[in-house]
């Protein structure tokens, strides 16, 4: 039984309101289009320039590339059940729809609130790094502007793009993602073919052996590796706009997970090879403590590609962040749209404009972004050490909890509905739940290291995760309550 079959009234009622459309544009995007949305959410250059130095310095050192592969394998196992559900549940809310199908509407809405927390906070974190990067570019030409000014301007620009049709978004993201991937791969293959950097060498065991992966603080490394996977599940979020959704979602999901994990693992390995496994940690520490962690990456790029690459990469970092911010904006819109369609949130959020874009949800998302960034600007806090690091950790904790819920929901759904596919619907998701619980435990135990050792801040941030779930769970109304509410209106 699909989610729509179980709760037909909310979807129909939202669709039938006179004067307002709630329909998204069907058949607007294919496998490659969705892949670009996913890759832009990962913001490859952001993951490398912004997070890799911290992963090496605070995490497991030269073993960082191995962490990306470990998480890649875990996410592939998780994706088996995720994709199996996408073929059985006809809904656009991804996690919300799948958890609802397995564990009920209240738990599903709680999971949707977790997703909103994860996506909204990781987008806010990216705004912090984005503001600092744009401010740095202006400083290089002698202009000093506060980091929050470009953030506010960009929130307005993203709001405009998010209100346009999905093809425009896919084309913009394809260009931006293609440029940043190109320069990173040019560096990586240049390092590989030259056998390492000036003082480095190619050492597979130093990065991929079990001892290397588990050295230092592996929980921090795994956390950043999970962050690199952010947004892969948007393959299902766009099912309502995909060409041949059943096949498109499955292909785009597996392709995105494989591309992301291999790409991050290979490129990060080549940066370590440039410095050398023994010296990479010291180089990352020097960059991080200097206040400009991106220097770890830009210096290596210039060493292989030439002096021009540092400036180009600085510009591409800004466009990388912009692409990621736009991708999360679109993803959050569609979660809000789905919740509005199901009346878990006000039905006005389900309204779409003449471009078939969820413009009402887009406005709400932009306001949320502004509210999340505002306190850090008002109190003049460092956008990277606070906004970026705090919200990155919170987003990962919420996302991994969401993965666990989804895995459990798949197993429960399969047992209750007697669904076929013993491996896809039972064994794989159960294994994924166990592995992801282990990852979540490591993230929580290393959380204070991530945010600078402040235990009070760590507890406050981590407490937001169960609170968000409980808000969604408690405030969700049952189908019978919805029927009564509709009867009262009539």
N, C-alpha and C positions, 0 to 999 in steps of 0.2 A: 504493500500500500504506500503510495507516494505521499509526500507532505501536502501537496495540493488536494489529494483525495481526502486526507484526514481533516483538513481545515479549509474547505472551499470558500466559506463565507467571506473571510477577510479579503482574500484576493479578488473575489468577484465584486465585492462592495466597493473596493478601492478603484476597480477598473470602471465601474459603471457610473460613477459620479458625473453628473452632467457638467459640461463646460471645461473639464480638465482631462488631459491625457496622462496616462501613467505608463504607456507602452514605450519600451526601449526599441532601438532600431535593429531588427533581426537581420542576420546574414551579413553584418557589417565588417566582420573581421575573421581571418583564418588563423591557421596554426602559427605562421610567422608573425602575424600582427600581434597575437596574444603573447608570443615569445618576447617580442620587443617590449610589451608592457611589463612583463615579468623582469626582464633584464634591466629595464630602467628603474624598477623598484629596488633592485639590488644596487644600482648606481655603482658599477664596477670600479671606477676610479676612486669613488668615495670609500668603498670598502678597502681598497688597497692603500691609498694615500692617507685616509683618515684613521682607519682602524688597524692596519697591519703593524705600524710601529708600536701601538699599545698592546697588541696581541703578543708580539715578540718580547717586549719589555716587561709587561705585567703577567703574561701568560707562560707558555712553555718554550720560549726561546726559539731555537732553530727547528723545533718540532711543530711549529705553527702550520706548515703545509699539510702535515698528516692529520691535524684536527679537522681541516676542511674535508678531507676524504672520509674520515670517520662519520662526520655529520651527514655527508652526502649519502653514505650507505644507509644510515638510520632513516633519513628522509625518504629514500627510495622504498624502504620497507613500509614506512608510513603511507606513502603514496599509493601502494597497492590497494589497500582498503579504501583510501580516499577516492581513487578512480572507480573502484567497484561500486561505491555508493553513487558516484556521479552518473552511472549507467542505470541506476534503479530509482533514484529520487529526482523528480522533475521540479527543480527549484533553482533560483538564481542566487540564493544567499550563502552558498558554499558551506562553511562550518555551521552556520545557523541552521540551514536546512538539514544537514546530515545529523547533527546532534539532536535536533527536534525529532527526526524520523526514528532515532534509536532510543533516546532517553526522555522524550516528551517535550512539549512546547515550552514549559517553564525553564527547563534546563537548557533548551536550545536558545532561548532568549538570553539567559545568563551567559552562554558561550558567545553570543553576538556582542554583548557588552564587553566581554574580554577582547574580542577582535577589534572593537572600536578603540579600546584603551591601547592595545598594541599598535595599531596603525596610526592613531592620532599622536601618540607619544614618540614613535620613531620618526614621524614626519616633523614633529616639533624639534627633535634632536637634530635632524638634518637642517632645519632652519637655523639652528645655532651655528653649526659648522659653515653653512652657506653664508650667513651674515659676516662671520669672521673672515672667510675667504674673500668675499667681495670687498670688505673693508681693507684687507691686505693688498688687494690689487690696486685700489685707489691710493693707498699709502705709498706704493711703489712709484707712483707718478706725482707724489707730493701733495695729495689731497687727503685730509683726515675727516672721516665721517663715522659716526657711531654705527656699530654692527646692525642695530635694529632697523635703521632706515631702509637699507636694501631689502630687509625681510618684509617690512610692511608693504613696500612697493610690489614685491614678488607675490605676496598673498593676493593682491588685487589682480595681478596678471594671471596667476593660476586660476583664480575664480573665473576670469573671462574665458580661458581656454577650456576649463572644465564644463562650461555651459555650451560649448560648440560640439559638433558631431564627432563621433569616435574615430573616423578616418583621419581627421586632422591631427588628433592626438597621436595616433599610431605613426603617422608620417614624421611628426616632430620628434617623437621619441626614437624612431629608427635612425635618424640622422645623428642625434646627440649620442646615443649608445654606440653607434658604429665608429665614431671618431675616437671615443675614449678607449674602446676595446682595441682599436687599431694601434694606438701608441703603446699600450701596455703589451700587446703581443709582439710588436716590433722590438721593444726592449727585451722581452723574455727570450725570443728566439736569437736575438743578438748576443745575449749572455750565454745561452746554451751553445751556440756555434763557436764562441770564443773560449769556452771552457771555464767560464766564471769571470769575475771582475778583476780589477788590478791586483788585489791581494786575496781574492776568493777562489773557490774551486767547486766543481760539481760533486756533491757528496750526498748520495741517495739515503744512506742509512742514518745520517745525522738529522734528517727531517722526517723520515717515514718509518723508522723502527719503532716498535712498541715502547721501548725505553725513552726514546726522544719525545714521542707524543705525550707520555705520561709524566714528563719531567716538569719541574717548576710548579706552576699553578694551572693545571690542564683545564680546570673549570672556566677560567677566564678565556682561554683559547677557544674552548668549545662554545662559549657564549657568543664570541664574535663570529665564529663559524655559523652558528644558528642565525645570527643577524644577517649574514651574507645570503641566507636563503629566504629572507623576508619577501613575501609577495608571490612566491611560486604558486600558492593556492588561488591566486587571482585567475588562474586558468579556468576555474569553475565559476568564479564571480562573473566572468564575461560570457557564461554559457547562453544567456538570453540574447546575446548579440553575435554569437559565433555561427559560422557556416558549418553545418552538420555537427551539432554540439557533442553528440555521443563520441564520435571519433576525434574531433578536434581537441576536446578537453584532455582525453587520455594521451594523445600524442604530444600536445603542448606541455603537459605536466612532466612526463618522463624526459622529454627533450630539455626542458628548462632546468630540472634538477641535475641532469648529467652535465649540461653545459656549465652551469654555475659552479658546481663542486670541482670539476676538472679544471676549469679556468682559474678559479681562485687558488687552488692547490698548486698548479703549475707556475702561475705568475709569482705567487709568494715564495715558492721554492727558488725561483730565479733571482729574486731580490736577496734572499739569504745567500745564494751562491755568489752574488756580486760582492758582498761584504766578507763572505766566508762564515762557515757555521760557528767558529769560535769567536768571531768579532761582531756578529750581527746584533747580539744583545747590547753590547756597548754602544754601537752606532745608533740603535733605536733609543736607548736611554738618553744619549746626548741630544737627539732630536726632540724627544718628549720634554725633557727638562729645560730645553731652550725656549719653550713656549710655541714652537712651530714644528710639530711632529711630522708635517708633510715633507720637511727637509730630508728625511730618511729616504723617501721615494724619489723626490726631485733630483737629489744629488746623484743617485744611481742612474736615473734616466739620462742626465747630462753626461755621465761617465761612459755610457754606451752609445747614445744617439747624438750627442753633441750639445753645446750650450743652448741652442734654440729650444730644445725639448722641455727645459724647465719652465719657461714662460708659457709655452703652449699647454703644458700639463696644468699649470696654474689656472689658465682660462678654462680648460676642459674640466677641471675639478668643479668649477662653478656651474658649468652646464650639466655635469654629471649630477650634482646635487639638485639642480633645477628639474632634471628629468625624473629623478627619484621622488621629489616633492610632488610633481604633477601626477605621477603614477599612483602614489598613495592617496592623493586627492580624489582621483577617479575611483579607486578601490573603496574608500570610505563612503563616497557618494552612493555606490551601489549597495553597500550594506545598509545604509540609511534608507535607500529606496526599497529594499526588500523588507525591512522592518516596518516601513510605512505601509507597504502593500498588505502585510499580514496584520496590521493594526497593533503591532507591538510598540510602535511609536506613532505619533500623530499622522493621519493619512495624508496630510498635505505634503509630507516628505516623498510620497510616491509620485508626485506630479512631474511630468516631463514637459519640455518646451518644444518648439517647432523643429529643432534639430534632433528630437528624441533623446535628449540628454536630461538627466535628473537634476534640473536647475534648482529646485527648492532644497534638495539635499546638499547641493554644492554651496549654497549660501550658508547653511548651517555648519558645514565643514570648515569653511573659511573663518567663520566667527570663532569656532572652537580653536583653530590654529592660532588666531590672534590672542585669545584668552590664555592659552598655554604659554605663549612667548612673552606676553606682557609683563608678568612679575619679574622675570630675569632682566628685562630692560629697565623697568622702574627702579629696581634695587641695584642696578649697575653691576650685575654678576657676570663673571667670565662665561661667555657663551659656550666654550668648549669644555672647560673643567666642570661646569655645572649643568647647563641645559643639554649639551650633547651626551656627556657621560651618564648623568642621572637617568634621563629618559631612554637612552639606549638600553640600559640594564632593565628598567621597568618593562619596556616593550618586549624584550626577549623572555622575561619571566612570564608575562601574560601569554605570549605566543606559545611557549612550550606547554603551559597548562592547557591551552586550547587544543594543541595536538593530542595531548593525553585524553582529554574529553572526547575528541572526535574518534580516536582509536577504540575507546571503550564503547562508544555509540555504535560503531560498525559491528562489533561482536554481538551486542545486545540485539540489534536489528536483525542480524543474520539468524540468530537463534529463535527469536520470536516469529519471524516471517518464514523460517525454514528455507532461507535463501541458499541457492547452489553456490559452489565455489568454496570448498573447505579451506584452501590455502588463502585465497584472496579475502574472504569475509570473516575468517576466524583466526587462523594461525598467524598470518602476517600482522593484522592489526593488534592482536594480543601481544606479540613480540615487540611491536613498535611501542605500545603503551609502557611495557617494562623498561625498554631502553630509554625512552623519553623521560620516564620518572627518574632514572639515573642521571640523565643530563640536567634535569630540573634541580635535583639535589646538589649537583656540582655548581650550578649557577648560583643557587642561594648561599651555599657555603663560601663562595668566593665573591659575594656581592660587595662586601665592605672594601675589598681590595680594589674593585672596579671604581668605586666612588670616593676613594681617598681615605678609607678607614673610618668613616663617621658612622658608628653603629646606629645612632638615632635616625639619621637620614635614611639609612638602609632599611630599617624596620618600617618607617613611614611609607617609603616607596613600595616595598613588597606587600604591605597591608592593603594597598590599593587594589591588588589583583583579586583577592577574595571578596572585597567590598563591592567591586564592579560586578562580579558574578552574582552576588546576592541581590544587588539592586535590580538586575535584569530578572532574576528568578522570582523575586517577591512582587515586583510591579506588573509582571505579565498576567494577563487575564486569560482564563480558560475559554474554550470555544462556547460553552454554555453561557458564560458571562457576556460574551460578545453578542450572542443571540438575544439575550435579555436587553442589552444596551440598544441594539438595533430596533427591537420591538418598541422600546421607550421612545425612540426618535420618531418612529412612524405614528 
